[in-house]
């Protein structure tokens, strides 16, 4: 998606294919529940939770939903990420598998707490 006029997370989600919107709402709800006092914004054209700096992003991919908590979080949670594609700072959750919402919350909270240090 490249619409730079989108500046709210709900607008981002509603601009996605209807088949993926439910999954995006689930990720949004998981993160916002884990870190409710983080500011919501669009950064790098992705939904972002921010508190003094970017804490975690998420976005729709063609065949996955990606979360972007940064390289430290990916390294910290590597044992729990078996079976998911990861790269420096990114985790992909395939659209043909159930979302690990508890894990997403755990990663968001860890990233938030690390951000406060």
C-alpha atoms as one frame of an Amber mdcrd trajectory, in Angstrom:
protein
   0.000   0.000   0.000   1.420   3.381  -0.875  -1.370   5.835  -0.021   0.464
   8.544   1.926  -2.861  10.191   2.829  -3.566   7.478   5.385  -2.599   8.750
   8.812  -4.662   6.644  11.226  -4.422   2.942  11.994  -8.119   2.290  11.394
  -7.861   3.964   7.971  -4.878   1.721   7.160  -6.806  -1.417   8.111  -9.946
  -0.370   6.223  -7.836   0.303   3.098  -6.671  -3.335   3.019  -8.398  -6.222
   1.287 -11.490  -7.217   3.243 -10.171 -10.778   3.573  -7.232  -9.577   5.698
  -8.939  -6.863   7.744 -10.096  -9.223  10.521  -6.523 -10.419  11.051  -5.214
  -6.856  11.125  -7.860  -5.868  13.689  -6.825  -8.852  15.806  -3.160  -7.762
  15.737  -4.140  -4.168  16.457  -6.296  -5.222  19.427  -3.567  -7.500  20.798
  -0.954  -4.754  20.703  -3.206  -1.952  21.944  -4.308  -4.135  24.870  -0.692
  -4.946  25.776   0.521  -1.335  25.617  -2.568   0.875  26.013  -0.734   4.116
  26.753   1.359   4.016  23.573   0.473   6.588  20.948  -0.971   5.253  17.693
   0.306   6.632  14.414   1.357   5.727  10.906   5.125   5.600  10.449   6.944
   4.193   7.425   3.425   3.726   5.962   2.646   1.160   8.675   0.492   1.171
  11.811   2.853   2.050  14.629   2.743   2.208  18.402   4.996   4.973  19.695
   6.168   6.201  23.090   9.081   8.600  22.660  10.131   6.485  19.695   8.705
   3.667  17.578   7.966   0.602  19.705   6.363  -1.787  17.227   4.868  -1.627
  13.723   2.600  -4.068  11.920   1.520  -4.350   8.308  -0.256  -6.513   5.775
   1.908  -8.439   3.356   0.713 -10.383   0.358   0.750 -13.726   2.184   1.401
 -12.698   5.766   1.031 -10.109   8.459   4.329  -8.705   9.568   5.215  -7.223
  12.898   8.316  -5.125  13.263   9.502  -4.901  16.871  13.187  -4.454  16.050
  16.172  -6.812  16.008  16.515  -7.107  19.812  12.953  -8.412  20.151  13.389
 -10.897  17.305  16.537 -12.194  18.991  14.889 -12.294  22.437  11.874 -14.282
  21.184  13.676 -16.491  18.652  12.917 -19.736  20.547   9.179 -18.925  20.420
   9.332 -17.985  16.745  10.148 -21.447  15.401   8.072 -22.003  12.277   7.793
 -18.302  11.427   9.939 -16.414   8.952  12.066 -13.789  10.661  14.657 -11.309
   9.559  16.465  -8.478  11.260  13.670  -6.739  13.151  10.745  -8.460  11.392
   8.463 -11.434  12.011   6.023 -12.826   9.433   2.838 -14.620  10.441   1.424
 -16.470   7.403  -2.190 -15.782   6.517  -2.916 -19.506   6.343  -2.111 -20.026
  10.051  -3.788 -18.851  13.226  -2.254 -15.691  14.634  -0.315 -16.195  17.891
  -1.998 -13.220  19.563  -0.620 -13.968  23.037   2.902 -14.037  21.601   2.287
 -10.775  19.732   1.142  -9.189  23.007   4.201 -10.536  24.808   6.527  -9.120
  22.144   4.761  -5.741  22.195   4.984  -5.500  25.980   8.652  -6.547  26.013
   9.413  -3.962  23.327   7.547  -1.280  25.279   9.406  -2.050  28.488  12.742
  -2.129  26.665  11.904   1.246  25.152  11.555   2.744  28.642  15.147   1.873
  29.600
